[in-house]
Amino acid sequence: MEILKPAIAGTLESSDCQVSVEAGEGGIELELNSVVINQFGNQIRKVALETLERLGVNNVKLTIVDMGALDCTIKARIEGAVYRSQGQKEHLPWGGVIR
């Protein structure tokens, strides 16, 4: 899946995260800012990369500002931002792609 335009999903509220995607310059560039980066930074990176892989996105600049979100929230925000970047508004395979 290709990132067609920049898109954002999520909020900066407690227990949420804000995810932005834009077309990359070859490969996956991940920028992570988190209030729990020392405890969960590696897990957040792992979840983000696995989610992009399942969506078939391999050329993206992904920025995550995490406020203590659970894995399922991170997955949903990435999925939402990627679909928004595609302009896809109908027939979304919510939950079908992400496990």
N, C-alpha and C positions, 0 to 999 in steps of 0.2 A: 504494500500500500504506500502511496506517495503522499507527502505533505504538500498540499496545493497552495495553502495560504496560512498565515499565522493564526493561531487560535488559543483560547484560554478556557479552562474549566476549573471550578472550585472557588473557595473563599480563603480568607486569612483568619477565619474564626478558629477557636480552640477545637482540637480533634479533627481538623480538616486539613486540606492542602490545596494550594493553587498550582496548577500545572499549565505551562505554556509550551507550545510546539511551533516550530518553524522549520522550513526546509534547511537541511544540513549541507555541509560542504564535503560530503563523502564520509559515510559512517555515522556512528551515534556519538553525539557530544552531550554529556549529561552534567548539568550544574545543579547541585543540591545544597539548599540552605534549610536547616532543620533545628528546632529547639531541642531535639533529642538526638542530634547527630552522633554524639559520643557513644550512646547506648545502642542506637538502631540504624546508624548510617549505612552499614554494610547490607542490612536486610532491606532497607528502602531501595538501595541501588539494585539489589538482586531482583526485587519485585518489579521495578521499573524496566529493567532489561528483559526480563521474562515476558512482561506484558507487551513490550514492543515487538519481541520475537513472535509471539502468538498472533499479533495483528499484522505481521509481515512488513513492519516498518524498519528500514535499515539505513535511511539517510535522513537524519533529523537532529535538530538542536532541541533538547528537552530540558526545561528548567522547572524544578520543583521547589516550592517554598512550603515546607512542612511545619505544621503546628501540632504535631502529635497524632497524625492520622493513622488508622489501622490499615493493614495491607489491602483489605477489600476496598477501602475508600481510595487509596492510591491507585489501584487498578481501575476503578470506575472513573476517576478524574482523568487518567491518561487516555482511556478509551473514549471518553466524552470529548476531550480536546482533539484527538485524532479524527474522530468522525466530524466534528465541527470544521476542521481544516479541509475536509473533503466536500463540505457543503451538504453532507448527507443528513436529511431530516426525516425521511420516511423509511420504513422497513429496516430499522436498525436491529442488528443481531445481538441485542443486549444479553449478556450472559452466555451467549452461544459460543463466542470466541474465547472469552476469558474463563479460565478454570480456577 
